Structure formats: structure tokens, C-alpha cells
Amino acid sequence: MAEYTAKVVWTRQKGEYFTDNRYSRGHYWHFDGGITLPASSSSHIVPNYSVDENVDPEEAFVASLSSCHMLFFLSIAAQKGFIIDEYHDHAVGVLAKNDAGKMAMTEVTLRPRVSFSGDHKPDFAMLEHLHHLSHEQCFIANSVHTKVMTEIQMS
């Protein structure tokens, strides 16, 4: 078993009344490795009080699924003797009402494009298999009810 931590800090800005709901949603995520990321609500959710440049929880959720999938894909591909030069994913998440009528990240589509080198390169069927194994092993995908799909992009 392992534990993972994140410290989330928000501070009311000078001049913000707060109870009128007119306050900045900007805050910070501090991680144990020393990185601090500026975060905010999404401006799709809270217009005018979100910080567009900051990472929002919905983006982080999509990135977390994509990153977990990629890390397993790289490991599995290496074990099978494939050499990967580059992995790009333009993942997209959809926020919509779930079956219970609550807003949720209902689906995430991963769109990985992988560049291989060397003589031993996977065909499309093997790529599908590698991505299937990656999805099955991804801790984050195994932790959520969100539908996660992979649309393989050929390089």
C-alpha cells in the first residue's frame, strides 16, 4: 500500500466579501516532490471568478488518466521489445450528467499517437492490444466510473 498527498491552499483576497460568492477560485496545489501548480475552477463552471491560465480539476482528471495510461503503455511496450521515440496524447474529457442526473466526467477519450523506431514495430492489432493492457492496468482508470476510450492515432 502507498499513500499520496496533495496540499490544496486557497486564500481570500483583500477586498473580497466572500458570502456574495464573488471571490477568486484561484488556489494552489502543492505536491510532496516540491512542485506547486496554480489551480482554479474551470471558467466553464464559474465564469468571471476562475483563473483561465491555471489548471482546473477537470483538466487534471483528464491528464491523470492519460498520464497513467501512457506510463503503463511505455512499460508494456518496452517489455515486448518495442522502441518508442515519442508518445503524444490529445485526451478529451466530457463533463455531463451521469445516470444519477449529477454532473460528472462521464467519458474521457485518449488519442495516443506513438512513434516507434527500430526494426521491431507493432502492427495495428498489436497497438490495440498494448493499449488494452495499459487500460486494464492503469490505477486511475481502475479507480473511476468514467467511460475511458482509446482512439489510436497512427504516426
PEMOJO-V694287 format. One record per backbone hydrogen bond with DSSP energy under -0.5 kcal/mol. NH is the residue of the N-H (numbers start at 1). CO is the residue of the C=O. E is the energy in kcal/mol with one decimal. If there is no record, write none. Layout:
BEGIN
nh=NH co=CO e=E
nh=NH co=CO e=E
END
This chain:
BEGIN
nh=7 co=30 e=-3.0
nh=8 co=6 e=-0.6
nh=9 co=28 e=-2.5
nh=16 co=13 e=-2.2
nh=17 co=15 e=-0.5
nh=19 co=17 e=-1.5
nh=21 co=18 e=-2.4
nh=23 co=21 e=-0.8
nh=25 co=49 e=-3.3
nh=27 co=39 e=-2.8
nh=28 co=9 e=-2.4
nh=29 co=37 e=-2.8
nh=30 co=7 e=-3.3
nh=30 co=28 e=-0.5
nh=31 co=35 e=-2.8
nh=32 co=5 e=-0.6
nh=34 co=31 e=-2.3
nh=37 co=29 e=-2.8
nh=39 co=27 e=-3.1
nh=40 co=55 e=-1.9
nh=45 co=42 e=-1.3
nh=46 co=42 e=-2.8
nh=49 co=46 e=-0.9
nh=50 co=46 e=-0.7
nh=52 co=50 e=-0.7
nh=54 co=51 e=-1.6
nh=55 co=38 e=-2.2
nh=57 co=40 e=-0.5
nh=60 co=56 e=-2.5
nh=61 co=57 e=-2.1
nh=62 co=58 e=-2.0
nh=63 co=59 e=-2.9
nh=64 co=60 e=-2.5
nh=65 co=61 e=-2.1
nh=66 co=62 e=-2.4
nh=67 co=63 e=-3.0
nh=68 co=64 e=-2.3
nh=69 co=65 e=-2.3
nh=70 co=66 e=-2.6
nh=71 co=67 e=-2.6
nh=72 co=68 e=-1.9
nh=73 co=69 e=-2.6
nh=74 co=70 e=-3.0
nh=75 co=71 e=-1.8
nh=76 co=72 e=-2.8
nh=77 co=73 e=-2.9
nh=78 co=74 e=-2.2
nh=79 co=75 e=-2.1
nh=80 co=76 e=-1.5
nh=81 co=78 e=-1.5
nh=82 co=77 e=-2.5
nh=83 co=117 e=-0.7
nh=83 co=120 e=-0.5
nh=84 co=82 e=-0.6
nh=85 co=115 e=-3.2
nh=86 co=115 e=-1.3
nh=88 co=113 e=-2.6
nh=90 co=111 e=-1.0
nh=91 co=89 e=-0.8
nh=92 co=109 e=-2.3
nh=94 co=107 e=-2.8
nh=96 co=94 e=-0.6
nh=96 co=104 e=-2.6
nh=98 co=102 e=-3.1
nh=101 co=98 e=-2.2
nh=104 co=96 e=-2.6
nh=106 co=94 e=-1.8
nh=106 co=104 e=-1.4
nh=107 co=94 e=-1.0
nh=108 co=147 e=-2.7
nh=109 co=92 e=-3.0
nh=110 co=108 e=-0.6
nh=110 co=149 e=-3.4
nh=113 co=88 e=-3.3
nh=114 co=153 e=-0.7
nh=115 co=86 e=-2.9
nh=116 co=114 e=-0.5
nh=117 co=83 e=-2.0
nh=121 co=119 e=-1.0
nh=127 co=123 e=-2.4
nh=128 co=124 e=-2.5
nh=129 co=125 e=-2.0
nh=130 co=126 e=-2.8
nh=131 co=127 e=-2.6
nh=132 co=128 e=-2.4
nh=133 co=129 e=-2.6
nh=134 co=130 e=-2.2
nh=135 co=131 e=-2.5
nh=136 co=132 e=-2.4
nh=137 co=133 e=-1.7
nh=138 co=134 e=-1.5
nh=142 co=138 e=-2.0
nh=143 co=140 e=-1.5
nh=144 co=141 e=-0.8
nh=147 co=106 e=-2.2
nh=148 co=146 e=-0.5
nh=149 co=108 e=-2.7
nh=149 co=147 e=-0.5
nh=151 co=110 e=-3.3
nh=152 co=150 e=-0.7
nh=153 co=112 e=-2.9
nh=154 co=152 e=-0.5
END
